[in-house]
Amino acid sequence: MLMAHPAVLADLVEQYEALSLLHAEQGTPEAKRRMEDVAYTLCVSTGTRDVHAALIAAKLRLAGARPEGDPLVEA
């Protein structure tokens, strides 16, 4: 299975949590679609089928990620 880069996972988690706080699932069709897209991408990126499992998997991977020495994360 391909593994998403930690920066990508962090961004997806942040987007999903922001959309959840805004209750996007009850908002405009565009907001609903964006939330569905982010949830789908999280699931694909973590190899899960449920967004809640995807969030847990992403957070576990992020907790073990080491950005030191990663050229894609260096400032």
mmJSON file of the N, C-alpha and C atoms, coordinates in Angstrom:
{"data_MODEL":{"atom_site":{
"group_PDB":["ATOM","ATOM","ATOM","ATOM","ATOM","ATOM","ATOM","ATOM","ATOM","ATOM","ATOM","ATOM","ATOM","ATOM","ATOM","ATOM","ATOM","ATOM","ATOM","ATOM","ATOM","ATOM","ATOM","ATOM","ATOM","ATOM","ATOM","ATOM","ATOM","ATOM","ATOM","ATOM","ATOM","ATOM","ATOM","ATOM","ATOM","ATOM","ATOM","ATOM","ATOM","ATOM","ATOM","ATOM","ATOM","ATOM","ATOM","ATOM","ATOM","ATOM","ATOM","ATOM","ATOM","ATOM","ATOM","ATOM","ATOM","ATOM","ATOM","ATOM","ATOM","ATOM","ATOM","ATOM","ATOM","ATOM","ATOM","ATOM","ATOM","ATOM","ATOM","ATOM","ATOM","ATOM","ATOM","ATOM","ATOM","ATOM","ATOM","ATOM","ATOM","ATOM","ATOM","ATOM","ATOM","ATOM","ATOM","ATOM","ATOM","ATOM","ATOM","ATOM","ATOM","ATOM","ATOM","ATOM","ATOM","ATOM","ATOM","ATOM","ATOM","ATOM","ATOM","ATOM","ATOM","ATOM","ATOM","ATOM","ATOM","ATOM","ATOM","ATOM","ATOM","ATOM","ATOM","ATOM","ATOM","ATOM","ATOM","ATOM","ATOM","ATOM","ATOM","ATOM","ATOM","ATOM","ATOM","ATOM","ATOM","ATOM","ATOM","ATOM","ATOM","ATOM","ATOM","ATOM","ATOM","ATOM","ATOM","ATOM","ATOM","ATOM","ATOM","ATOM","ATOM","ATOM","ATOM","ATOM","ATOM","ATOM","ATOM","ATOM","ATOM","ATOM","ATOM","ATOM","ATOM","ATOM","ATOM","ATOM","ATOM","ATOM","ATOM","ATOM","ATOM","ATOM","ATOM","ATOM","ATOM","ATOM","ATOM","ATOM","ATOM","ATOM","ATOM","ATOM","ATOM","ATOM","ATOM","ATOM","ATOM","ATOM","ATOM","ATOM","ATOM","ATOM","ATOM","ATOM","ATOM","ATOM","ATOM","ATOM","ATOM","ATOM","ATOM","ATOM","ATOM","ATOM","ATOM","ATOM","ATOM","ATOM","ATOM","ATOM","ATOM","ATOM","ATOM","ATOM","ATOM","ATOM","ATOM","ATOM","ATOM","ATOM","ATOM","ATOM","ATOM","ATOM","ATOM","ATOM","ATOM","ATOM","ATOM","ATOM","ATOM"],
"id":[1,2,3,4,5,6,7,8,9,10,11,12,13,14,15,16,17,18,19,20,21,22,23,24,25,26,27,28,29,30,31,32,33,34,35,36,37,38,39,40,41,42,43,44,45,46,47,48,49,50,51,52,53,54,55,56,57,58,59,60,61,62,63,64,65,66,67,68,69,70,71,72,73,74,75,76,77,78,79,80,81,82,83,84,85,86,87,88,89,90,91,92,93,94,95,96,97,98,99,100,101,102,103,104,105,106,107,108,109,110,111,112,113,114,115,116,117,118,119,120,121,122,123,124,125,126,127,128,129,130,131,132,133,134,135,136,137,138,139,140,141,142,143,144,145,146,147,148,149,150,151,152,153,154,155,156,157,158,159,160,161,162,163,164,165,166,167,168,169,170,171,172,173,174,175,176,177,178,179,180,181,182,183,184,185,186,187,188,189,190,191,192,193,194,195,196,197,198,199,200,201,202,203,204,205,206,207,208,209,210,211,212,213,214,215,216,217,218,219,220,221,222,223,224,225],
"type_symbol":["N","C","C","N","C","C","N","C","C","N","C","C","N","C","C","N","C","C","N","C","C","N","C","C","N","C","C","N","C","C","N","C","C","N","C","C","N","C","C","N","C","C","N","C","C","N","C","C","N","C","C","N","C","C","N","C","C","N","C","C","N","C","C","N","C","C","N","C","C","N","C","C","N","C","C","N","C","C","N","C","C","N","C","C","N","C","C","N","C","C","N","C","C","N","C","C","N","C","C","N","C","C","N","C","C","N","C","C","N","C","C","N","C","C","N","C","C","N","C","C","N","C","C","N","C","C","N","C","C","N","C","C","N","C","C","N","C","C","N","C","C","N","C","C","N","C","C","N","C","C","N","C","C","N","C","C","N","C","C","N","C","C","N","C","C","N","C","C","N","C","C","N","C","C","N","C","C","N","C","C","N","C","C","N","C","C","N","C","C","N","C","C","N","C","C","N","C","C","N","C","C","N","C","C","N","C","C","N","C","C","N","C","C","N","C","C","N","C","C","N","C","C","N","C","C"],
"label_atom_id":["N","CA","C","N","CA","C","N","CA","C","N","CA","C","N","CA","C","N","CA","C","N","CA","C","N","CA","C","N","CA","C","N","CA","C","N","CA","C","N","CA","C","N","CA","C","N","CA","C","N","CA","C","N","CA","C","N","CA","C","N","CA","C","N","CA","C","N","CA","C","N","CA","C","N","CA","C","N","CA","C","N","CA","C","N","CA","C","N","CA","C","N","CA","C","N","CA","C","N","CA","C","N","CA","C","N","CA","C","N","CA","C","N","CA","C","N","CA","C","N","CA","C","N","CA","C","N","CA","C","N","CA","C","N","CA","C","N","CA","C","N","CA","C","N","CA","C","N","CA","C","N","CA","C","N","CA","C","N","CA","C","N","CA","C","N","CA","C","N","CA","C","N","CA","C","N","CA","C","N","CA","C","N","CA","C","N","CA","C","N","CA","C","N","CA","C","N","CA","C","N","CA","C","N","CA","C","N","CA","C","N","CA","C","N","CA","C","N","CA","C","N","CA","C","N","CA","C","N","CA","C","N","CA","C","N","CA","C","N","CA","C","N","CA","C","N","CA","C","N","CA","C","N","CA","C","N","CA","C","N","CA","C"],
"label_alt_id":[null,null,null,null,null,null,null,null,null,null,null,null,null,null,null,null,null,null,null,null,null,null,null,null,null,null,null,null,null,null,null,null,null,null,null,null,null,null,null,null,null,null,null,null,null,null,null,null,null,null,null,null,null,null,null,null,null,null,null,null,null,null,null,null,null,null,null,null,null,null,null,null,null,null,null,null,null,null,null,null,null,null,null,null,null,null,null,null,null,null,null,null,null,null,null,null,null,null,null,null,null,null,null,null,null,null,null,null,null,null,null,null,null,null,null,null,null,null,null,null,null,null,null,null,null,null,null,null,null,null,null,null,null,null,null,null,null,null,null,null,null,null,null,null,null,null,null,null,null,null,null,null,null,null,null,null,null,null,null,null,null,null,null,null,null,null,null,null,null,null,null,null,null,null,null,null,null,null,null,null,null,null,null,null,null,null,null,null,null,null,null,null,null,null,null,null,null,null,null,null,null,null,null,null,null,null,null,null,null,null,null,null,null,null,null,null,null,null,null,null,null,null,null,null,null],
"label_comp_id":["MET","MET","MET","LEU","LEU","LEU","MET","MET","MET","ALA","ALA","ALA","HIS","HIS","HIS","PRO","PRO","PRO","ALA","ALA","ALA","VAL","VAL","VAL","LEU","LEU","LEU","ALA","ALA","ALA","ASP","ASP","ASP","LEU","LEU","LEU","VAL","VAL","VAL","GLU","GLU","GLU","GLN","GLN","GLN","TYR","TYR","TYR","GLU","GLU","GLU","ALA","ALA","ALA","LEU","LEU","LEU","SER","SER","SER","LEU","LEU","LEU","LEU","LEU","LEU","HIS","HIS","HIS","ALA","ALA","ALA","GLU","GLU","GLU","GLN","GLN","GLN","GLY","GLY","GLY","THR","THR","THR","PRO","PRO","PRO","GLU","GLU","GLU","ALA","ALA","ALA","LYS","LYS","LYS","ARG","ARG","ARG","ARG","ARG","ARG","MET","MET","MET","GLU","GLU","GLU","ASP","ASP","ASP","VAL","VAL","VAL","ALA","ALA","ALA","TYR","TYR","TYR","THR","THR","THR","LEU","LEU","LEU","CYS","CYS","CYS","VAL","VAL","VAL","SER","SER","SER","THR","THR","THR","GLY","GLY","GLY","THR","THR","THR","ARG","ARG","ARG","ASP","ASP","ASP","VAL","VAL","VAL","HIS","HIS","HIS","ALA","ALA","ALA","ALA","ALA","ALA","LEU","LEU","LEU","ILE","ILE","ILE","ALA","ALA","ALA","ALA","ALA","ALA","LYS","LYS","LYS","LEU","LEU","LEU","ARG","ARG","ARG","LEU","LEU","LEU","ALA","ALA","ALA","GLY","GLY","GLY","ALA","ALA","ALA","ARG","ARG","ARG","PRO","PRO","PRO","GLU","GLU","GLU","GLY","GLY","GLY","ASP","ASP","ASP","PRO","PRO","PRO","LEU","LEU","LEU","VAL","VAL","VAL","GLU","GLU","GLU","ALA","ALA","ALA"],
"label_asym_id":["A","A","A","A","A","A","A","A","A","A","A","A","A","A","A","A","A","A","A","A","A","A","A","A","A","A","A","A","A","A","A","A","A","A","A","A","A","A","A","A","A","A","A","A","A","A","A","A","A","A","A","A","A","A","A","A","A","A","A","A","A","A","A","A","A","A","A","A","A","A","A","A","A","A","A","A","A","A","A","A","A","A","A","A","A","A","A","A","A","A","A","A","A","A","A","A","A","A","A","A","A","A","A","A","A","A","A","A","A","A","A","A","A","A","A","A","A","A","A","A","A","A","A","A","A","A","A","A","A","A","A","A","A","A","A","A","A","A","A","A","A","A","A","A","A","A","A","A","A","A","A","A","A","A","A","A","A","A","A","A","A","A","A","A","A","A","A","A","A","A","A","A","A","A","A","A","A","A","A","A","A","A","A","A","A","A","A","A","A","A","A","A","A","A","A","A","A","A","A","A","A","A","A","A","A","A","A","A","A","A","A","A","A","A","A","A","A","A","A","A","A","A","A","A","A"],
"label_entity_id":["1","1","1","1","1","1","1","1","1","1","1","1","1","1","1","1","1","1","1","1","1","1","1","1","1","1","1","1","1","1","1","1","1","1","1","1","1","1","1","1","1","1","1","1","1","1","1","1","1","1","1","1","1","1","1","1","1","1","1","1","1","1","1","1","1","1","1","1","1","1","1","1","1","1","1","1","1","1","1","1","1","1","1","1","1","1","1","1","1","1","1","1","1","1","1","1","1","1","1","1","1","1","1","1","1","1","1","1","1","1","1","1","1","1","1","1","1","1","1","1","1","1","1","1","1","1","1","1","1","1","1","1","1","1","1","1","1","1","1","1","1","1","1","1","1","1","1","1","1","1","1","1","1","1","1","1","1","1","1","1","1","1","1","1","1","1","1","1","1","1","1","1","1","1","1","1","1","1","1","1","1","1","1","1","1","1","1","1","1","1","1","1","1","1","1","1","1","1","1","1","1","1","1","1","1","1","1","1","1","1","1","1","1","1","1","1","1","1","1","1","1","1","1","1","1"],
"label_seq_id":[1,1,1,2,2,2,3,3,3,4,4,4,5,5,5,6,6,6,7,7,7,8,8,8,9,9,9,10,10,10,11,11,11,12,12,12,13,13,13,14,14,14,15,15,15,16,16,16,17,17,17,18,18,18,19,19,19,20,20,20,21,21,21,22,22,22,23,23,23,24,24,24,25,25,25,26,26,26,27,27,27,28,28,28,29,29,29,30,30,30,31,31,31,32,32,32,33,33,33,34,34,34,35,35,35,36,36,36,37,37,37,38,38,38,39,39,39,40,40,40,41,41,41,42,42,42,43,43,43,44,44,44,45,45,45,46,46,46,47,47,47,48,48,48,49,49,49,50,50,50,51,51,51,52,52,52,53,53,53,54,54,54,55,55,55,56,56,56,57,57,57,58,58,58,59,59,59,60,60,60,61,61,61,62,62,62,63,63,63,64,64,64,65,65,65,66,66,66,67,67,67,68,68,68,69,69,69,70,70,70,71,71,71,72,72,72,73,73,73,74,74,74,75,75,75],
"pdbx_PDB_ins_code":[null,null,null,null,null,null,null,null,null,null,null,null,null,null,null,null,null,null,null,null,null,null,null,null,null,null,null,null,null,null,null,null,null,null,null,null,null,null,null,null,null,null,null,null,null,null,null,null,null,null,null,null,null,null,null,null,null,null,null,null,null,null,null,null,null,null,null,null,null,null,null,null,null,null,null,null,null,null,null,null,null,null,null,null,null,null,null,null,null,null,null,null,null,null,null,null,null,null,null,null,null,null,null,null,null,null,null,null,null,null,null,null,null,null,null,null,null,null,null,null,null,null,null,null,null,null,null,null,null,null,null,null,null,null,null,null,null,null,null,null,null,null,null,null,null,null,null,null,null,null,null,null,null,null,null,null,null,null,null,null,null,null,null,null,null,null,null,null,null,null,null,null,null,null,null,null,null,null,null,null,null,null,null,null,null,null,null,null,null,null,null,null,null,null,null,null,null,null,null,null,null,null,null,null,null,null,null,null,null,null,null,null,null,null,null,null,null,null,null,null,null,null,null,null,null],
"Cartn_x":[0.848,0.0,0.891,0.522,1.219,0.911,1.901,1.718,1.76,0.779,0.745,1.833,2.389,3.393,2.735,3.453,2.877,2.298,2.916,2.394,1.031,0.857,-0.427,-1.482,-1.126,-2.071,-2.479,-1.507,-1.813,-2.775,-2.558,-3.44,-4.852,-4.961,-6.279,-7.027,-6.327,-6.96,-7.436,-6.585,-6.947,-8.177,-8.202,-9.355,-10.631,-10.54,-11.736,-12.258,-11.354,-11.776,-12.383,-11.825,-12.381,-13.774,-13.934,-15.243,-16.254,-15.819,-16.711,-17.167,-16.228,-16.577,-17.599,-17.515,-18.44,-19.735,-19.855,-21.04,-21.289,-20.232,-20.315,-21.285,-21.432,-22.341,-23.789,-24.096,-25.444,-25.511,-24.434,-24.354,-24.745,-24.118,-24.399,-23.951,-24.466,-24.01,-22.489,-21.905,-20.456,-19.706,-20.195,-19.561,-19.674,-20.842,-21.039,-20.087,-19.977,-19.114,-17.653,-17.226,-15.844,-15.557,-16.505,-16.316,-16.245,-17.097,-17.067,-15.74,-15.247,-13.975,-12.814,-12.777,-11.704,-11.799,-13.006,-13.193,-12.73,-13.092,-12.685,-11.162,-10.542,-9.097,-8.391,-8.93,-8.379,-8.449,-9.58,-9.743,-8.751,-8.63,-7.696,-6.262,-5.946,-4.588,-4.182,-5.16,-4.864,-5.236,-5.826,-6.209,-7.387,-8.274,-9.455,-10.716,-11.847,-13.12,-14.079,-13.672,-14.53,-13.739,-14.36,-13.631,-13.141,-13.875,-13.434,-12.18,-12.171,-10.977,-9.823,-10.117,-9.084,-8.453,-9.273,-8.736,-7.835,-8.244,-7.424,-6.106,-6.19,-4.976,-4.042,-4.603,-3.776,-3.087,-3.819,-3.237,-2.156,-2.352,-1.327,-0.073,-0.248,0.913,1.625,0.852,1.457,2.216,1.707,2.372,3.738,3.88,5.151,6.025,5.553,6.311,7.449,8.57,9.726,10.065,9.751,10.045,11.524,12.358,13.762,14.414,15.109,15.834,14.98,13.713,12.85,12.897,13.415,13.556,12.228,11.135,9.841,9.228,9.761,9.212,10.118,11.372,12.311,11.891,12.084,11.696,12.767],
"Cartn_y":[-1.183,0.0,1.242,2.195,3.471,4.225,4.921,5.691,7.179,7.897,9.344,10.008,11.064,11.832,12.437,12.507,13.077,14.479,15.299,16.653,16.598,15.639,15.47,14.996,14.009,13.508,14.609,15.375,16.455,17.455,17.78,18.728,18.158,16.896,16.269,16.231,15.863,15.828,17.228,18.213,19.601,20.05,19.744,20.118,19.444,18.131,17.407,17.951,18.192,18.707,20.105,20.932,22.274,22.183,21.328,21.157,20.601,19.706,19.151,20.23,21.072,22.158,23.113,23.273,24.163,23.456,22.177,21.374,21.377,21.156,21.191,20.145,19.031,17.983,18.459,19.563,20.117,21.426,21.773,23.061,22.994,23.846,23.938,22.652,22.426,21.245,21.245,22.423,22.511,22.107,22.553,22.211,20.713,20.146,18.706,17.924,18.351,17.659,17.748,18.901,19.061,18.139,18.041,17.16,15.701,15.319,13.956,13.676,14.653,14.483,14.307,15.131,15.042,13.709,13.298,12.024,10.862,10.888,9.837,9.793,10.95,11.014,10.522,10.854,10.345,8.823,8.275,6.821,6.153,6.678,6.118,6.244,7.376,7.64,6.766,6.265,5.454,3.984,3.64,2.258,1.802,2.731,2.408,2.652,2.236,2.425,3.337,3.792,4.613,5.847,7.007,8.241,8.3,7.723,7.734,6.864,5.712,4.856,5.558,6.287,7.012,8.093,8.803,9.842,9.236,8.111,7.442,6.986,6.333,5.845,6.997,8.086,9.241,9.823,9.961,10.543,9.629,8.319,7.389,7.487,7.588,7.734,9.051,10.095,11.406,11.422,10.713,10.666,10.004,9.071,8.374,8.967,10.012,10.611,11.465,11.417,12.238,13.174,14.442,15.37,15.732,15.418,15.779,15.074,15.839,15.269,14.985,15.324,15.11,16.351,16.243,17.43,18.061,17.302,17.877,18.695,18.556,19.247,20.384,20.326,21.342,22.732,23.694,25.069,25.821],
"Cartn_z":[0.0,0.0,0.0,-0.794,-0.804,0.474,0.973,2.199,1.869,2.338,2.117,2.957,2.431,3.159,4.396,5.514,6.741,6.554,5.724,5.495,4.81,3.917,3.221,4.209,5.022,6.018,6.997,7.455,8.396,7.774,6.518,5.828,5.686,5.335,5.187,6.517,7.582,8.908,9.285,9.061,9.39,8.592,7.305,6.474,6.959,7.232,7.662,8.986,9.927,11.227,11.11,10.249,10.038,9.42,8.432,7.799,8.8,9.657,10.68,11.655,12.082,13.004,12.385,11.088,10.377,9.977,10.354,10.017,8.513,7.754,6.298,5.744,6.466,5.978,5.93,6.62,6.622,5.842,5.183,4.496,3.036,2.269,0.836,0.137,-1.06,-1.82,-2.028,-2.213,-2.407,-1.138,0.019,1.291,1.568,1.295,1.475,0.591,-0.655,-1.62,-1.184,-0.702,-0.254,0.921,1.846,2.997,2.548,1.617,1.079,0.385,-0.374,-1.077,-0.102,0.93,1.926,2.669,3.034,3.73,2.85,1.584,0.652,0.526,0.374,0.221,1.482,2.646,3.907,3.945,3.545,3.548,2.594,1.398,0.426,0.937,1.517,1.992,3.169,3.9,5.091,4.91,3.781,3.53,4.367,4.685,5.483,4.652,5.194,4.481,5.227,6.395,7.237,7.653,7.58,7.869,9.31,10.236,11.633,11.802,11.138,11.165,10.449,9.391,8.65,9.514,10.272,11.161,12.229,12.797,13.809,13.188,12.025,11.353,11.001,10.497,10.125,11.352,12.43,13.647,14.23,14.144,14.611,13.762,12.459,11.569,11.812,12.032,12.28,13.607,14.575,15.879,15.765,14.829,14.651,13.566,12.902,11.799,12.336,11.652,12.026,10.877,11.008,9.917,9.787,10.812,10.736,9.559,8.755,7.638,6.426,6.458,5.309,4.434,3.214,2.363,1.975,2.053,1.699,2.825,4.031,5.18,5.653,5.284,5.756,5.313,6.199,5.905,5.158],
"occupancy":[1.0,1.0,1.0,1.0,1.0,1.0,1.0,1.0,1.0,1.0,1.0,1.0,1.0,1.0,1.0,1.0,1.0,1.0,1.0,1.0,1.0,1.0,1.0,1.0,1.0,1.0,1.0,1.0,1.0,1.0,1.0,1.0,1.0,1.0,1.0,1.0,1.0,1.0,1.0,1.0,1.0,1.0,1.0,1.0,1.0,1.0,1.0,1.0,1.0,1.0,1.0,1.0,1.0,1.0,1.0,1.0,1.0,1.0,1.0,1.0,1.0,1.0,1.0,1.0,1.0,1.0,1.0,1.0,1.0,1.0,1.0,1.0,1.0,1.0,1.0,1.0,1.0,1.0,1.0,1.0,1.0,1.0,1.0,1.0,1.0,1.0,1.0,1.0,1.0,1.0,1.0,1.0,1.0,1.0,1.0,1.0,1.0,1.0,1.0,1.0,1.0,1.0,1.0,1.0,1.0,1.0,1.0,1.0,1.0,1.0,1.0,1.0,1.0,1.0,1.0,1.0,1.0,1.0,1.0,1.0,1.0,1.0,1.0,1.0,1.0,1.0,1.0,1.0,1.0,1.0,1.0,1.0,1.0,1.0,1.0,1.0,1.0,1.0,1.0,1.0,1.0,1.0,1.0,1.0,1.0,1.0,1.0,1.0,1.0,1.0,1.0,1.0,1.0,1.0,1.0,1.0,1.0,1.0,1.0,1.0,1.0,1.0,1.0,1.0,1.0,1.0,1.0,1.0,1.0,1.0,1.0,1.0,1.0,1.0,1.0,1.0,1.0,1.0,1.0,1.0,1.0,1.0,1.0,1.0,1.0,1.0,1.0,1.0,1.0,1.0,1.0,1.0,1.0,1.0,1.0,1.0,1.0,1.0,1.0,1.0,1.0,1.0,1.0,1.0,1.0,1.0,1.0,1.0,1.0,1.0,1.0,1.0,1.0,1.0,1.0,1.0,1.0,1.0,1.0,1.0,1.0,1.0,1.0,1.0,1.0],
"B_iso_or_equiv":[0.0,0.0,0.0,0.0,0.0,0.0,0.0,0.0,0.0,0.0,0.0,0.0,0.0,0.0,0.0,0.0,0.0,0.0,0.0,0.0,0.0,0.0,0.0,0.0,0.0,0.0,0.0,0.0,0.0,0.0,0.0,0.0,0.0,0.0,0.0,0.0,0.0,0.0,0.0,0.0,0.0,0.0,0.0,0.0,0.0,0.0,0.0,0.0,0.0,0.0,0.0,0.0,0.0,0.0,0.0,0.0,0.0,0.0,0.0,0.0,0.0,0.0,0.0,0.0,0.0,0.0,0.0,0.0,0.0,0.0,0.0,0.0,0.0,0.0,0.0,0.0,0.0,0.0,0.0,0.0,0.0,0.0,0.0,0.0,0.0,0.0,0.0,0.0,0.0,0.0,0.0,0.0,0.0,0.0,0.0,0.0,0.0,0.0,0.0,0.0,0.0,0.0,0.0,0.0,0.0,0.0,0.0,0.0,0.0,0.0,0.0,0.0,0.0,0.0,0.0,0.0,0.0,0.0,0.0,0.0,0.0,0.0,0.0,0.0,0.0,0.0,0.0,0.0,0.0,0.0,0.0,0.0,0.0,0.0,0.0,0.0,0.0,0.0,0.0,0.0,0.0,0.0,0.0,0.0,0.0,0.0,0.0,0.0,0.0,0.0,0.0,0.0,0.0,0.0,0.0,0.0,0.0,0.0,0.0,0.0,0.0,0.0,0.0,0.0,0.0,0.0,0.0,0.0,0.0,0.0,0.0,0.0,0.0,0.0,0.0,0.0,0.0,0.0,0.0,0.0,0.0,0.0,0.0,0.0,0.0,0.0,0.0,0.0,0.0,0.0,0.0,0.0,0.0,0.0,0.0,0.0,0.0,0.0,0.0,0.0,0.0,0.0,0.0,0.0,0.0,0.0,0.0,0.0,0.0,0.0,0.0,0.0,0.0,0.0,0.0,0.0,0.0,0.0,0.0,0.0,0.0,0.0,0.0,0.0,0.0],
"pdbx_formal_charge":[null,null,null,null,null,null,null,null,null,null,null,null,null,null,null,null,null,null,null,null,null,null,null,null,null,null,null,null,null,null,null,null,null,null,null,null,null,null,null,null,null,null,null,null,null,null,null,null,null,null,null,null,null,null,null,null,null,null,null,null,null,null,null,null,null,null,null,null,null,null,null,null,null,null,null,null,null,null,null,null,null,null,null,null,null,null,null,null,null,null,null,null,null,null,null,null,null,null,null,null,null,null,null,null,null,null,null,null,null,null,null,null,null,null,null,null,null,null,null,null,null,null,null,null,null,null,null,null,null,null,null,null,null,null,null,null,null,null,null,null,null,null,null,null,null,null,null,null,null,null,null,null,null,null,null,null,null,null,null,null,null,null,null,null,null,null,null,null,null,null,null,null,null,null,null,null,null,null,null,null,null,null,null,null,null,null,null,null,null,null,null,null,null,null,null,null,null,null,null,null,null,null,null,null,null,null,null,null,null,null,null,null,null,null,null,null,null,null,null,null,null,null,null,null,null],
"auth_seq_id":[1,1,1,2,2,2,3,3,3,4,4,4,5,5,5,6,6,6,7,7,7,8,8,8,9,9,9,10,10,10,11,11,11,12,12,12,13,13,13,14,14,14,15,15,15,16,16,16,17,17,17,18,18,18,19,19,19,20,20,20,21,21,21,22,22,22,23,23,23,24,24,24,25,25,25,26,26,26,27,27,27,28,28,28,29,29,29,30,30,30,31,31,31,32,32,32,33,33,33,34,34,34,35,35,35,36,36,36,37,37,37,38,38,38,39,39,39,40,40,40,41,41,41,42,42,42,43,43,43,44,44,44,45,45,45,46,46,46,47,47,47,48,48,48,49,49,49,50,50,50,51,51,51,52,52,52,53,53,53,54,54,54,55,55,55,56,56,56,57,57,57,58,58,58,59,59,59,60,60,60,61,61,61,62,62,62,63,63,63,64,64,64,65,65,65,66,66,66,67,67,67,68,68,68,69,69,69,70,70,70,71,71,71,72,72,72,73,73,73,74,74,74,75,75,75],
"auth_comp_id":["MET","MET","MET","LEU","LEU","LEU","MET","MET","MET","ALA","ALA","ALA","HIS","HIS","HIS","PRO","PRO","PRO","ALA","ALA","ALA","VAL","VAL","VAL","LEU","LEU","LEU","ALA","ALA","ALA","ASP","ASP","ASP","LEU","LEU","LEU","VAL","VAL","VAL","GLU","GLU","GLU","GLN","GLN","GLN","TYR","TYR","TYR","GLU","GLU","GLU","ALA","ALA","ALA","LEU","LEU","LEU","SER","SER","SER","LEU","LEU","LEU","LEU","LEU","LEU","HIS","HIS","HIS","ALA","ALA","ALA","GLU","GLU","GLU","GLN","GLN","GLN","GLY","GLY","GLY","THR","THR","THR","PRO","PRO","PRO","GLU","GLU","GLU","ALA","ALA","ALA","LYS","LYS","LYS","ARG","ARG","ARG","ARG","ARG","ARG","MET","MET","MET","GLU","GLU","GLU","ASP","ASP","ASP","VAL","VAL","VAL","ALA","ALA","ALA","TYR","TYR","TYR","THR","THR","THR","LEU","LEU","LEU","CYS","CYS","CYS","VAL","VAL","VAL","SER","SER","SER","THR","THR","THR","GLY","GLY","GLY","THR","THR","THR","ARG","ARG","ARG","ASP","ASP","ASP","VAL","VAL","VAL","HIS","HIS","HIS","ALA","ALA","ALA","ALA","ALA","ALA","LEU","LEU","LEU","ILE","ILE","ILE","ALA","ALA","ALA","ALA","ALA","ALA","LYS","LYS","LYS","LEU","LEU","LEU","ARG","ARG","ARG","LEU","LEU","LEU","ALA","ALA","ALA","GLY","GLY","GLY","ALA","ALA","ALA","ARG","ARG","ARG","PRO","PRO","PRO","GLU","GLU","GLU","GLY","GLY","GLY","ASP","ASP","ASP","PRO","PRO","PRO","LEU","LEU","LEU","VAL","VAL","VAL","GLU","GLU","GLU","ALA","ALA","ALA"],
"auth_asym_id":["A","A","A","A","A","A","A","A","A","A","A","A","A","A","A","A","A","A","A","A","A","A","A","A","A","A","A","A","A","A","A","A","A","A","A","A","A","A","A","A","A","A","A","A","A","A","A","A","A","A","A","A","A","A","A","A","A","A","A","A","A","A","A","A","A","A","A","A","A","A","A","A","A","A","A","A","A","A","A","A","A","A","A","A","A","A","A","A","A","A","A","A","A","A","A","A","A","A","A","A","A","A","A","A","A","A","A","A","A","A","A","A","A","A","A","A","A","A","A","A","A","A","A","A","A","A","A","A","A","A","A","A","A","A","A","A","A","A","A","A","A","A","A","A","A","A","A","A","A","A","A","A","A","A","A","A","A","A","A","A","A","A","A","A","A","A","A","A","A","A","A","A","A","A","A","A","A","A","A","A","A","A","A","A","A","A","A","A","A","A","A","A","A","A","A","A","A","A","A","A","A","A","A","A","A","A","A","A","A","A","A","A","A","A","A","A","A","A","A","A","A","A","A","A","A"],
"auth_atom_id":["N","CA","C","N","CA","C","N","CA","C","N","CA","C","N","CA","C","N","CA","C","N","CA","C","N","CA","C","N","CA","C","N","CA","C","N","CA","C","N","CA","C","N","CA","C","N","CA","C","N","CA","C","N","CA","C","N","CA","C","N","CA","C","N","CA","C","N","CA","C","N","CA","C","N","CA","C","N","CA","C","N","CA","C","N","CA","C","N","CA","C","N","CA","C","N","CA","C","N","CA","C","N","CA","C","N","CA","C","N","CA","C","N","CA","C","N","CA","C","N","CA","C","N","CA","C","N","CA","C","N","CA","C","N","CA","C","N","CA","C","N","CA","C","N","CA","C","N","CA","C","N","CA","C","N","CA","C","N","CA","C","N","CA","C","N","CA","C","N","CA","C","N","CA","C","N","CA","C","N","CA","C","N","CA","C","N","CA","C","N","CA","C","N","CA","C","N","CA","C","N","CA","C","N","CA","C","N","CA","C","N","CA","C","N","CA","C","N","CA","C","N","CA","C","N","CA","C","N","CA","C","N","CA","C","N","CA","C","N","CA","C","N","CA","C","N","CA","C","N","CA","C","N","CA","C","N","CA","C","N","CA","C"],
"pdbx_PDB_model_num":[1,1,1,1,1,1,1,1,1,1,1,1,1,1,1,1,1,1,1,1,1,1,1,1,1,1,1,1,1,1,1,1,1,1,1,1,1,1,1,1,1,1,1,1,1,1,1,1,1,1,1,1,1,1,1,1,1,1,1,1,1,1,1,1,1,1,1,1,1,1,1,1,1,1,1,1,1,1,1,1,1,1,1,1,1,1,1,1,1,1,1,1,1,1,1,1,1,1,1,1,1,1,1,1,1,1,1,1,1,1,1,1,1,1,1,1,1,1,1,1,1,1,1,1,1,1,1,1,1,1,1,1,1,1,1,1,1,1,1,1,1,1,1,1,1,1,1,1,1,1,1,1,1,1,1,1,1,1,1,1,1,1,1,1,1,1,1,1,1,1,1,1,1,1,1,1,1,1,1,1,1,1,1,1,1,1,1,1,1,1,1,1,1,1,1,1,1,1,1,1,1,1,1,1,1,1,1,1,1,1,1,1,1,1,1,1,1,1,1,1,1,1,1,1,1]
}}}
